[in-house]
Amino acid sequence: MLLTNHLDSITMHNVHYLLALMDSARQAILEDRYPQFLKEFFRNLYGEKSKIPQWAVTALRGVGVDIME
């Protein structure tokens, strides 16, 4: 039972995090600053540019967003 309570808490935390992230992304789109939002998001998540996964860099460059600038 204790494990179930912890898993419920983790799930709620994850849902809250994703809802807040999507709200921020939506606001950035409405304000026409989505590429800047992505740059900030990845730099906050990974710290150094060199730690950002290459697949993410490549995928975003494919849609015209260079997060390494």
N, CA, C, O and CB atoms as a CASP TS submission, in Angstrom:
PFRMAT TS
TARGET T0000
AUTHOR 0000-0000-0000
METHOD Language model
MODEL 1
PARENT N/A
ATOM      1  N   MET     1       0.827  -1.203   0.000  1.00  0.00           N
ATOM      2  CA  MET     1       0.000   0.000   0.000  1.00  0.00           C
ATOM      3  C   MET     1       0.867   1.262   0.000  1.00  0.00           C
ATOM      4  O   MET     1       0.545   2.234  -0.683  1.00  0.00           O
ATOM      5  CB  MET     1      -0.939   0.001   1.217  1.00  0.00           C
ATOM      6  N   LEU     2       1.950   1.251   0.752  1.00  0.00           N
ATOM      7  CA  LEU     2       2.835   2.410   0.824  1.00  0.00           C
ATOM      8  C   LEU     2       3.435   2.712  -0.549  1.00  0.00           C
ATOM      9  O   LEU     2       3.532   3.875  -0.943  1.00  0.00           O
ATOM     10  CB  LEU     2       3.953   2.171   1.857  1.00  0.00           C
ATOM     11  N   LEU     3       3.835   1.673  -1.275  1.00  0.00           N
ATOM     12  CA  LEU     3       4.400   1.854  -2.604  1.00  0.00           C
ATOM     13  C   LEU     3       3.370   2.492  -3.537  1.00  0.00           C
ATOM     14  O   LEU     3       3.713   3.368  -4.331  1.00  0.00           O
ATOM     15  CB  LEU     3       4.883   0.507  -3.173  1.00  0.00           C
ATOM     16  N   THR     4       2.136   2.066  -3.448  1.00  0.00           N
ATOM     17  CA  THR     4       1.077   2.633  -4.288  1.00  0.00           C
ATOM     18  C   THR     4       0.920   4.118  -4.019  1.00  0.00           C
ATOM     19  O   THR     4       0.757   4.897  -4.958  1.00  0.00           O
ATOM     20  CB  THR     4      -0.255   1.908  -4.046  1.00  0.00           C
ATOM     21  N   ASN     5       0.966   4.526  -2.764  1.00  0.00           N
ATOM     22  CA  ASN     5       0.855   5.943  -2.421  1.00  0.00           C
ATOM     23  C   ASN     5       2.009   6.742  -3.002  1.00  0.00           C
ATOM     24  O   ASN     5       1.808   7.850  -3.499  1.00  0.00           O
ATOM     25  CB  ASN     5       0.807   6.124  -0.907  1.00  0.00           C
ATOM     26  N   HIS     6       3.216   6.192  -2.946  1.00  0.00           N
ATOM     27  CA  HIS     6       4.378   6.880  -3.513  1.00  0.00           C
ATOM     28  C   HIS     6       4.253   6.986  -5.027  1.00  0.00           C
ATOM     29  O   HIS     6       4.572   8.024  -5.607  1.00  0.00           O
ATOM     30  CB  HIS     6       5.679   6.147  -3.137  1.00  0.00           C
ATOM     31  N   LEU     7       3.797   5.934  -5.659  1.00  0.00           N
ATOM     32  CA  LEU     7       3.629   5.959  -7.111  1.00  0.00           C
ATOM     33  C   LEU     7       2.549   6.962  -7.515  1.00  0.00           C
ATOM     34  O   LEU     7       2.685   7.650  -8.526  1.00  0.00           O
ATOM     35  CB  LEU     7       3.275   4.555  -7.636  1.00  0.00           C
ATOM     36  N   ASP     8       1.489   7.045  -6.734  1.00  0.00           N
ATOM     37  CA  ASP     8       0.458   8.051  -7.003  1.00  0.00           C
ATOM     38  C   ASP     8       1.030   9.456  -6.890  1.00  0.00           C
ATOM     39  O   ASP     8       0.719  10.320  -7.709  1.00  0.00           O
ATOM     40  CB  ASP     8      -0.724   7.884  -6.037  1.00  0.00           C
ATOM     41  N   SER     9       1.853   9.688  -5.895  1.00  0.00           N
ATOM     42  CA  SER     9       2.472  11.006  -5.709  1.00  0.00           C
ATOM     43  C   SER     9       3.396  11.346  -6.869  1.00  0.00           C
ATOM     44  O   SER     9       3.392  12.472  -7.368  1.00  0.00           O
ATOM     45  CB  SER     9       3.252  11.051  -4.390  1.00  0.00           C
ATOM     46  N   ILE    10       4.181  10.375  -7.292  1.00  0.00           N
ATOM     47  CA  ILE    10       5.092  10.591  -8.418  1.00  0.00           C
ATOM     48  C   ILE    10       4.298  10.880  -9.683  1.00  0.00           C
ATOM     49  O   ILE    10       4.649  11.780 -10.446  1.00  0.00           O
ATOM     50  CB  ILE    10       6.007   9.366  -8.627  1.00  0.00           C
ATOM     51  N   THR    11       3.244  10.132  -9.907  1.00  0.00           N
ATOM     52  CA  THR    11       2.402  10.342 -11.079  1.00  0.00           C
ATOM     53  C   THR    11       1.807  11.746 -11.068  1.00  0.00           C
ATOM     54  O   THR    11       1.828  12.434 -12.088  1.00  0.00           O
ATOM     55  CB  THR    11       1.285   9.290 -11.135  1.00  0.00           C
ATOM     56  N   MET    12       1.282  12.174  -9.935  1.00  0.00           N
ATOM     57  CA  MET    12       0.698  13.517  -9.836  1.00  0.00           C
ATOM     58  C   MET    12       1.761  14.588 -10.083  1.00  0.00           C
ATOM     59  O   MET    12       1.491  15.591 -10.743  1.00  0.00           O
ATOM     60  CB  MET    12       0.046  13.723  -8.450  1.00  0.00           C
ATOM     61  N   HIS    13       2.951  14.381  -9.561  1.00  0.00           N
ATOM     62  CA  HIS    13       4.040  15.331  -9.795  1.00  0.00           C
ATOM     63  C   HIS    13       4.345  15.415 -11.282  1.00  0.00           C
ATOM     64  O   HIS    13       4.486  16.509 -11.828  1.00  0.00           O
ATOM     65  CB  HIS    13       5.306  14.923  -9.008  1.00  0.00           C
ATOM     66  N   ASN    14       4.446  14.261 -11.941  1.00  0.00           N
ATOM     67  CA  ASN    14       4.763  14.235 -13.371  1.00  0.00           C
ATOM     68  C   ASN    14       3.674  14.900 -14.198  1.00  0.00           C
ATOM     69  O   ASN    14       3.971  15.649 -15.129  1.00  0.00           O
ATOM     70  CB  ASN    14       4.966  12.800 -13.841  1.00  0.00           C
ATOM     71  N   VAL    15       2.431  14.636 -13.872  1.00  0.00           N
ATOM     72  CA  VAL    15       1.317  15.258 -14.587  1.00  0.00           C
ATOM     73  C   VAL    15       1.363  16.772 -14.402  1.00  0.00           C
ATOM     74  O   VAL    15       1.190  17.518 -15.365  1.00  0.00           O
ATOM     75  CB  VAL    15      -0.040  14.691 -14.092  1.00  0.00           C
ATOM     76  N   HIS    16       1.592  17.226 -13.188  1.00  0.00           N
ATOM     77  CA  HIS    16       1.682  18.663 -12.914  1.00  0.00           C
ATOM     78  C   HIS    16       2.824  19.289 -13.697  1.00  0.00           C
ATOM     79  O   HIS    16       2.660  20.358 -14.285  1.00  0.00           O
ATOM     80  CB  HIS    16       1.872  18.917 -11.413  1.00  0.00           C
ATOM     81  N   TYR    17       3.982  18.632 -13.709  1.00  0.00           N
ATOM     82  CA  TYR    17       5.147  19.138 -14.446  1.00  0.00           C
ATOM     83  C   TYR    17       4.828  19.267 -15.935  1.00  0.00           C
ATOM     84  O   TYR    17       5.118  20.293 -16.550  1.00  0.00           O
ATOM     85  CB  TYR    17       6.366  18.208 -14.240  1.00  0.00           C
ATOM     86  N   LEU    18       4.230  18.223 -16.511  1.00  0.00           N
ATOM     87  CA  LEU    18       3.924  18.249 -17.940  1.00  0.00           C
ATOM     88  C   LEU    18       2.863  19.287 -18.281  1.00  0.00           C
ATOM     89  O   LEU    18       2.954  19.933 -19.325  1.00  0.00           O
ATOM     90  CB  LEU    18       3.464  16.879 -18.399  1.00  0.00           C
ATOM     91  N   LEU    19       1.872  19.458 -17.435  1.00  0.00           N
ATOM     92  CA  LEU    19       0.865  20.498 -17.674  1.00  0.00           C
ATOM     93  C   LEU    19       1.491  21.894 -17.635  1.00  0.00           C
ATOM     94  O   LEU    19       1.169  22.744 -18.465  1.00  0.00           O
ATOM     95  CB  LEU    19      -0.264  20.398 -16.632  1.00  0.00           C
ATOM     96  N   ALA    20       2.375  22.125 -16.683  1.00  0.00           N
ATOM     97  CA  ALA    20       3.053  23.421 -16.596  1.00  0.00           C
ATOM     98  C   ALA    20       3.964  23.635 -17.807  1.00  0.00           C
ATOM     99  O   ALA    20       4.036  24.740 -18.345  1.00  0.00           O
ATOM    100  CB  ALA    20       3.872  23.516 -15.288  1.00  0.00           C
ATOM    101  N   LEU    21       4.650  22.588 -18.228  1.00  0.00           N
ATOM    102  CA  LEU    21       5.528  22.674 -19.403  1.00  0.00           C
ATOM    103  C   LEU    21       4.711  23.015 -20.647  1.00  0.00           C
ATOM    104  O   LEU    21       5.100  23.885 -21.426  1.00  0.00           O
ATOM    105  CB  LEU    21       6.297  21.343 -19.613  1.00  0.00           C
ATOM    106  N   MET    22       3.590  22.337 -20.835  1.00  0.00           N
ATOM    107  CA  MET    22       2.749  22.600 -22.009  1.00  0.00           C
ATOM    108  C   MET    22       2.143  24.002 -21.959  1.00  0.00           C
ATOM    109  O   MET    22       1.983  24.648 -22.995  1.00  0.00           O
ATOM    110  CB  MET    22       1.633  21.552 -22.109  1.00  0.00           C
ATOM    111  N   ASP    23       1.810  24.467 -20.773  1.00  0.00           N
ATOM    112  CA  ASP    23       1.303  25.829 -20.635  1.00  0.00           C
ATOM    113  C   ASP    23       2.374  26.838 -21.045  1.00  0.00           C
ATOM    114  O   ASP    23       2.081  27.814 -21.736  1.00  0.00           O
ATOM    115  CB  ASP    23       0.843  26.093 -19.188  1.00  0.00           C
ATOM    116  N   SER    24       3.607  26.601 -20.621  1.00  0.00           N
ATOM    117  CA  SER    24       4.716  27.490 -20.994  1.00  0.00           C
ATOM    118  C   SER    24       4.969  27.449 -22.499  1.00  0.00           C
ATOM    119  O   SER    24       5.199  28.487 -23.121  1.00  0.00           O
ATOM    120  CB  SER    24       5.997  27.099 -20.235  1.00  0.00           C
ATOM    121  N   ALA    25       4.927  26.272 -23.073  1.00  0.00           N
ATOM    122  CA  ALA    25       5.135  26.123 -24.520  1.00  0.00           C
ATOM    123  C   ALA    25       4.020  26.833 -25.284  1.00  0.00           C
ATOM    124  O   ALA    25       4.283  27.541 -26.256  1.00  0.00           O
ATOM    125  CB  ALA    25       5.191  24.621 -24.919  1.00  0.00           C
ATOM    126  N   ARG    26       2.792  26.646 -24.851  1.00  0.00           N
ATOM    127  CA  ARG    26       1.648  27.293 -25.495  1.00  0.00           C
ATOM    128  C   ARG    26       1.792  28.812 -25.444  1.00  0.00           C
ATOM    129  O   ARG    26       1.552  29.498 -26.438  1.00  0.00           O
ATOM    130  CB  ARG    26       0.332  26.859 -24.821  1.00  0.00           C
ATOM    131  N   GLN    27       2.181  29.329 -24.289  1.00  0.00           N
ATOM    132  CA  GLN    27       2.352  30.776 -24.136  1.00  0.00           C
ATOM    133  C   GLN    27       3.469  31.285 -25.041  1.00  0.00           C
ATOM    134  O   GLN    27       3.343  32.353 -25.640  1.00  0.00           O
ATOM    135  CB  GLN    27       2.654  31.133 -22.667  1.00  0.00           C
ATOM    136  N   ALA    28       4.549  30.537 -25.144  1.00  0.00           N
ATOM    137  CA  ALA    28       5.655  30.924 -26.016  1.00  0.00           C
ATOM    138  C   ALA    28       5.208  30.963 -27.477  1.00  0.00           C
ATOM    139  O   ALA    28       5.612  31.852 -28.227  1.00  0.00           O
ATOM    140  CB  ALA    28       6.836  29.955 -25.848  1.00  0.00           C
ATOM    141  N   ILE    29       4.380  30.007 -27.880  1.00  0.00           N
ATOM    142  CA  ILE    29       3.852  29.992 -29.252  1.00  0.00           C
ATOM    143  C   ILE    29       2.974  31.224 -29.486  1.00  0.00           C
ATOM    144  O   ILE    29       3.104  31.897 -30.509  1.00  0.00           O
ATOM    145  CB  ILE    29       3.040  28.687 -29.519  1.00  0.00           C
ATOM    146  N   LEU    30       2.095  31.514 -28.551  1.00  0.00           N
ATOM    147  CA  LEU    30       1.211  32.676 -28.693  1.00  0.00           C
ATOM    148  C   LEU    30       1.999  33.978 -28.767  1.00  0.00           C
ATOM    149  O   LEU    30       1.590  34.920 -29.446  1.00  0.00           O
ATOM    150  CB  LEU    30       0.226  32.734 -27.530  1.00  0.00           C
ATOM    151  N   GLU    31       3.129  34.028 -28.064  1.00  0.00           N
ATOM    152  CA  GLU    31       3.965  35.234 -28.048  1.00  0.00           C
ATOM    153  C   GLU    31       5.027  35.213 -29.146  1.00  0.00           C
ATOM    154  O   GLU    31       5.897  36.082 -29.186  1.00  0.00           O
ATOM    155  CB  GLU    31       4.637  35.386 -26.687  1.00  0.00           C
ATOM    156  N   ASP    32       4.958  34.223 -30.033  1.00  0.00           N
ATOM    157  CA  ASP    32       5.878  34.076 -31.157  1.00  0.00           C
ATOM    158  C   ASP    32       7.346  34.021 -30.688  1.00  0.00           C
ATOM    159  O   ASP    32       8.222  34.654 -31.278  1.00  0.00           O
ATOM    160  CB  ASP    32       5.683  35.235 -32.147  1.00  0.00           C
ATOM    161  N   ARG    33       7.586  33.267 -29.637  1.00  0.00           N
ATOM    162  CA  ARG    33       8.950  33.094 -29.122  1.00  0.00           C
ATOM    163  C   ARG    33       9.255  31.625 -28.798  1.00  0.00           C
ATOM    164  O   ARG    33      10.029  31.324 -27.890  1.00  0.00           O
ATOM    165  CB  ARG    33       9.152  33.956 -27.866  1.00  0.00           C
ATOM    166  N   TYR    34       8.638  30.729 -29.551  1.00  0.00           N
ATOM    167  CA  TYR    34       8.836  29.302 -29.306  1.00  0.00           C
ATOM    168  C   TYR    34      10.277  28.842 -29.481  1.00  0.00           C
ATOM    169  O   TYR    34      10.761  28.070 -28.653  1.00  0.00           O
ATOM    170  CB  TYR    34       7.956  28.514 -30.217  1.00  0.00           C
ATOM    171  N   PRO    35      10.995  29.284 -30.533  1.00  0.00           N
ATOM    172  CA  PRO    35      12.405  28.869 -30.638  1.00  0.00           C
ATOM    173  C   PRO    35      13.236  29.286 -29.409  1.00  0.00           C
ATOM    174  O   PRO    35      14.077  28.519 -28.940  1.00  0.00           O
ATOM    175  CB  PRO    35      13.029  29.469 -31.905  1.00  0.00           C
ATOM    176  N   GLN    36      13.002  30.478 -28.902  1.00  0.00           N
ATOM    177  CA  GLN    36      13.720  30.927 -27.711  1.00  0.00           C
ATOM    178  C   GLN    36      13.328  30.086 -26.500  1.00  0.00           C
ATOM    179  O   GLN    36      14.177  29.761 -25.670  1.00  0.00           O
ATOM    180  CB  GLN    36      13.439  32.416 -27.441  1.00  0.00           C
ATOM    181  N   PHE    37      12.054  29.735 -26.394  1.00  0.00           N
ATOM    182  CA  PHE    37      11.586  28.866 -25.316  1.00  0.00           C
ATOM    183  C   PHE    37      12.342  27.534 -25.348  1.00  0.00           C
ATOM    184  O   PHE    37      12.798  27.048 -24.313  1.00  0.00           O
ATOM    185  CB  PHE    37      10.058  28.627 -25.434  1.00  0.00           C
ATOM    186  N   LEU    38      12.472  26.946 -26.549  1.00  0.00           N
ATOM    187  CA  LEU    38      13.179  25.668 -26.676  1.00  0.00           C
ATOM    188  C   LEU    38      14.631  25.785 -26.245  1.00  0.00           C
ATOM    189  O   LEU    38      15.147  24.912 -25.547  1.00  0.00           O
ATOM    190  CB  LEU    38      13.108  25.165 -28.110  1.00  0.00           C
ATOM    191  N   LYS    39      15.288  26.860 -26.658  1.00  0.00           N
ATOM    192  CA  LYS    39      16.692  27.071 -26.262  1.00  0.00           C
ATOM    193  C   LYS    39      16.811  27.140 -24.742  1.00  0.00           C
ATOM    194  O   LYS    39      17.677  26.495 -24.150  1.00  0.00           O
ATOM    195  CB  LYS    39      17.254  28.369 -26.901  1.00  0.00           C
ATOM    196  N   GLU    40      15.946  27.916 -24.125  1.00  0.00           N
ATOM    197  CA  GLU    40      15.978  28.055 -22.669  1.00  0.00           C
ATOM    198  C   GLU    40      15.650  26.731 -21.978  1.00  0.00           C
ATOM    199  O   GLU    40      16.291  26.368 -20.992  1.00  0.00           O
ATOM    200  CB  GLU    40      14.995  29.142 -22.216  1.00  0.00           C
ATOM    201  N   PHE    41      14.659  26.017 -22.491  1.00  0.00           N
ATOM    202  CA  PHE    41      14.266  24.750 -21.897  1.00  0.00           C
ATOM    203  C   PHE    41      15.421  23.756 -21.896  1.00  0.00           C
ATOM    204  O   PHE    41      15.735  23.162 -20.864  1.00  0.00           O
ATOM    205  CB  PHE    41      13.075  24.166 -22.640  1.00  0.00           C
ATOM    206  N   PHE    42      16.052  23.577 -23.053  1.00  0.00           N
ATOM    207  CA  PHE    42      17.142  22.604 -23.143  1.00  0.00           C
ATOM    208  C   PHE    42      18.359  23.034 -22.341  1.00  0.00           C
ATOM    209  O   PHE    42      19.039  22.189 -21.758  1.00  0.00           O
ATOM    210  CB  PHE    42      17.536  22.393 -24.592  1.00  0.00           C
ATOM    211  N   ARG    43      18.646  24.319 -22.299  1.00  0.00           N
ATOM    212  CA  ARG    43      19.793  24.782 -21.499  1.00  0.00           C
ATOM    213  C   ARG    43      19.517  24.629 -20.012  1.00  0.00           C
ATOM    214  O   ARG    43      20.423  24.307 -19.243  1.00  0.00           O
ATOM    215  CB  ARG    43      20.121  26.250 -21.820  1.00  0.00           C
ATOM    216  N   ASN    44      18.281  24.855 -19.602  1.00  0.00           N
ATOM    217  CA  ASN    44      17.932  24.641 -18.191  1.00  0.00           C
ATOM    218  C   ASN    44      17.960  23.162 -17.831  1.00  0.00           C
ATOM    219  O   ASN    44      18.365  22.791 -16.730  1.00  0.00           O
ATOM    220  CB  ASN    44      16.546  25.223 -17.887  1.00  0.00           C
ATOM    221  N   LEU    45      17.528  22.322 -18.763  1.00  0.00           N
ATOM    222  CA  LEU    45      17.465  20.888 -18.512  1.00  0.00           C
ATOM    223  C   LEU    45      18.850  20.248 -18.476  1.00  0.00           C
ATOM    224  O   LEU    45      19.131  19.413 -17.617  1.00  0.00           O
ATOM    225  CB  LEU    45      16.618  20.215 -19.570  1.00  0.00           C
ATOM    226  N   TYR    46      19.708  20.642 -19.407  1.00  0.00           N
ATOM    227  CA  TYR    46      21.018  19.983 -19.539  1.00  0.00           C
ATOM    228  C   TYR    46      22.197  20.818 -19.047  1.00  0.00           C
ATOM    229  O   TYR    46      23.304  20.296 -18.913  1.00  0.00           O
ATOM    230  CB  TYR    46      21.248  19.624 -20.970  1.00  0.00           C
ATOM    231  N   GLY    47      21.982  22.088 -18.779  1.00  0.00           N
ATOM    232  CA  GLY    47      23.076  22.929 -18.304  1.00  0.00           C
ATOM    233  C   GLY    47      23.973  23.392 -19.440  1.00  0.00           C
ATOM    234  O   GLY    47      23.809  24.495 -19.960  1.00  0.00           O
ATOM    235  N   GLU    48      24.899  22.566 -19.814  1.00  0.00           N
ATOM    236  CA  GLU    48      25.843  22.919 -20.870  1.00  0.00           C
ATOM    237  C   GLU    48      25.318  22.475 -22.231  1.00  0.00           C
ATOM    238  O   GLU    48      24.645  21.451 -22.354  1.00  0.00           O
ATOM    239  CB  GLU    48      27.214  22.287 -20.598  1.00  0.00           C
ATOM    240  N   LYS    49      25.644  23.274 -23.254  1.00  0.00           N
ATOM    241  CA  LYS    49      25.225  22.914 -24.613  1.00  0.00           C
ATOM    242  C   LYS    49      25.742  21.536 -25.015  1.00  0.00           C
ATOM    243  O   LYS    49      25.056  20.781 -25.703  1.00  0.00           O
ATOM    244  CB  LYS    49      25.715  23.962 -25.611  1.00  0.00           C
ATOM    245  N   SER    50      26.943  21.223 -24.583  1.00  0.00           N
ATOM    246  CA  SER    50      27.565  19.955 -24.988  1.00  0.00           C
ATOM    247  C   SER    50      26.822  18.730 -24.450  1.00  0.00           C
ATOM    248  O   SER    50      27.033  17.618 -24.934  1.00  0.00           O
ATOM    249  CB  SER    50      29.008  19.917 -24.516  1.00  0.00           C
ATOM    250  N   LYS    51      25.963  18.924 -23.462  1.00  0.00           N
ATOM    251  CA  LYS    51      25.214  17.807 -22.877  1.00  0.00           C
ATOM    252  C   LYS    51      23.845  17.588 -23.531  1.00  0.00           C
ATOM    253  O   LYS    51      23.168  16.603 -23.238  1.00  0.00           O
ATOM    254  CB  LYS    51      25.028  18.042 -21.395  1.00  0.00           C
ATOM    255  N   ILE    52      23.442  18.499 -24.410  1.00  0.00           N
ATOM    256  CA  ILE    52      22.155  18.344 -25.094  1.00  0.00           C
ATOM    257  C   ILE    52      22.296  17.187 -26.083  1.00  0.00           C
ATOM    258  O   ILE    52      23.243  17.171 -26.870  1.00  0.00           O
ATOM    259  CB  ILE    52      21.719  19.679 -25.828  1.00  0.00           C
ATOM    260  N   PRO    53      21.378  16.220 -26.061  1.00  0.00           N
ATOM    261  CA  PRO    53      21.488  15.067 -26.959  1.00  0.00           C
ATOM    262  C   PRO    53      21.479  15.481 -28.435  1.00  0.00           C
ATOM    263  O   PRO    53      20.699  16.334 -28.858  1.00  0.00           O
ATOM    264  CB  PRO    53      20.347  14.088 -26.692  1.00  0.00           C
ATOM    265  N   GLN    54      22.361  14.854 -29.192  1.00  0.00           N
ATOM    266  CA  GLN    54      22.477  15.181 -30.602  1.00  0.00           C
ATOM    267  C   GLN    54      21.177  14.934 -31.363  1.00  0.00           C
ATOM    268  O   GLN    54      20.860  15.669 -32.298  1.00  0.00           O
ATOM    269  CB  GLN    54      23.594  14.380 -31.222  1.00  0.00           C
ATOM    270  N   TRP    55      20.423  13.909 -30.971  1.00  0.00           N
ATOM    271  CA  TRP    55      19.165  13.645 -31.666  1.00  0.00           C
ATOM    272  C   TRP    55      18.208  14.821 -31.545  1.00  0.00           C
ATOM    273  O   TRP    55      17.472  15.120 -32.485  1.00  0.00           O
ATOM    274  CB  TRP    55      18.509  12.383 -31.118  1.00  0.00           C
ATOM    275  N   ALA    56      18.211  15.497 -30.388  1.00  0.00           N
ATOM    276  CA  ALA    56      17.330  16.650 -30.185  1.00  0.00           C
ATOM    277  C   ALA    56      17.801  17.829 -31.030  1.00  0.00           C
ATOM    278  O   ALA    56      16.993  18.524 -31.647  1.00  0.00           O
ATOM    279  CB  ALA    56      17.281  17.045 -28.692  1.00  0.00           C
ATOM    280  N   VAL    57      19.107  18.049 -31.052  1.00  0.00           N
ATOM    281  CA  VAL    57      19.681  19.129 -31.862  1.00  0.00           C
ATOM    282  C   VAL    57      19.333  18.909 -33.333  1.00  0.00           C
ATOM    283  O   VAL    57      18.882  19.830 -34.014  1.00  0.00           O
ATOM    284  CB  VAL    57      21.224  19.205 -31.674  1.00  0.00           C
ATOM    285  N   THR    58      19.543  17.696 -33.815  1.00  0.00           N
ATOM    286  CA  THR    58      19.278  17.366 -35.214  1.00  0.00           C
ATOM    287  C   THR    58      17.794  17.505 -35.552  1.00  0.00           C
ATOM    288  O   THR    58      17.436  18.082 -36.579  1.00  0.00           O
ATOM    289  CB  THR    58      19.751  15.944 -35.519  1.00  0.00           C
ATOM    290  N   ALA    59      16.940  16.977 -34.687  1.00  0.00           N
ATOM    291  CA  ALA    59      15.497  17.046 -34.939  1.00  0.00           C
ATOM    292  C   ALA    59      15.011  18.490 -34.994  1.00  0.00           C
ATOM    293  O   ALA    59      14.222  18.846 -35.869  1.00  0.00           O
ATOM    294  CB  ALA    59      14.731  16.279 -33.857  1.00  0.00           C
ATOM    295  N   LEU    60      15.469  19.309 -34.079  1.00  0.00           N
ATOM    296  CA  LEU    60      15.022  20.703 -34.064  1.00  0.00           C
ATOM    297  C   LEU    60      15.602  21.495 -35.230  1.00  0.00           C
ATOM    298  O   LEU    60      14.933  22.372 -35.778  1.00  0.00           O
ATOM    299  CB  LEU    60      15.407  21.365 -32.748  1.00  0.00           C
ATOM    300  N   ARG    61      16.844  21.193 -35.612  1.00  0.00           N
ATOM    301  CA  ARG    61      17.398  21.843 -36.810  1.00  0.00           C
ATOM    302  C   ARG    61      16.576  21.482 -38.037  1.00  0.00           C
ATOM    303  O   ARG    61      16.432  22.290 -38.955  1.00  0.00           O
ATOM    304  CB  ARG    61      18.874  21.437 -37.022  1.00  0.00           C
ATOM    305  N   GLY    62      16.041  20.272 -38.051  1.00  0.00           N
ATOM    306  CA  GLY    62      15.212  19.827 -39.167  1.00  0.00           C
ATOM    307  C   GLY    62      13.937  20.639 -39.344  1.00  0.00           C
ATOM    308  O   GLY    62      13.354  20.662 -40.427  1.00  0.00           O
ATOM    309  N   VAL    63      13.510  21.302 -38.282  1.00  0.00           N
ATOM    310  CA  VAL    63      12.327  22.157 -38.372  1.00  0.00           C
ATOM    311  C   VAL    63      12.697  23.637 -38.225  1.00  0.00           C
ATOM    312  O   VAL    63      11.845  24.482 -37.947  1.00  0.00           O
ATOM    313  CB  VAL    63      11.304  21.759 -37.299  1.00  0.00           C
ATOM    314  N   GLY    64      13.988  23.929 -38.419  1.00  0.00           N
ATOM    315  CA  GLY    64      14.430  25.325 -38.466  1.00  0.00           C
ATOM    316  C   GLY    64      14.744  25.961 -37.139  1.00  0.00           C
ATOM    317  O   GLY    64      14.790  27.188 -37.051  1.00  0.00           O
ATOM    318  N   VAL    65      14.963  25.174 -36.092  1.00  0.00           N
ATOM    319  CA  VAL    65      15.300  25.744 -34.776  1.00  0.00           C
ATOM    320  C   VAL    65      16.673  25.231 -34.376  1.00  0.00           C
ATOM    321  O   VAL    65      16.868  24.030 -34.193  1.00  0.00           O
ATOM    322  CB  VAL    65      14.224  25.370 -33.688  1.00  0.00           C
ATOM    323  N   ASP    66      17.627  26.151 -34.242  1.00  0.00           N
ATOM    324  CA  ASP    66      18.982  25.786 -33.829  1.00  0.00           C
ATOM    325  C   ASP    66      19.158  26.139 -32.354  1.00  0.00           C
ATOM    326  O   ASP    66      19.378  27.301 -32.014  1.00  0.00           O
ATOM    327  CB  ASP    66      20.055  26.510 -34.709  1.00  0.00           C
ATOM    328  N   ILE    67      19.062  25.142 -31.483  1.00  0.00           N
ATOM    329  CA  ILE    67      19.169  25.402 -30.045  1.00  0.00           C
ATOM    330  C   ILE    67      20.614  25.553 -29.598  1.00  0.00           C
ATOM    331  O   ILE    67      20.881  25.813 -28.425  1.00  0.00           O
ATOM    332  CB  ILE    67      18.508  24.286 -29.260  1.00  0.00           C
ATOM    333  N   MET    68      21.549  25.390 -30.533  1.00  0.00           N
ATOM    334  CA  MET    68      22.958  25.534 -30.183  1.00  0.00           C
ATOM    335  C   MET    68      23.490  26.938 -30.426  1.00  0.00           C
ATOM    336  O   MET    68      24.663  27.206 -30.169  1.00  0.00           O
ATOM    337  CB  MET    68      23.779  24.549 -30.960  1.00  0.00           C
ATOM    338  N   GLU    69      22.650  27.832 -30.915  1.00  0.00           N
ATOM    339  CA  GLU    69      23.079  29.218 -31.161  1.00  0.00           C
ATOM    340  C   GLU    69      23.358  29.922 -29.867  1.00  0.00           C
ATOM    341  O   GLU    69      23.730  31.096 -29.871  1.00  0.00           O
ATOM    342  CB  GLU    69      22.025  29.989 -31.950  1.00  0.00           C
TER
END
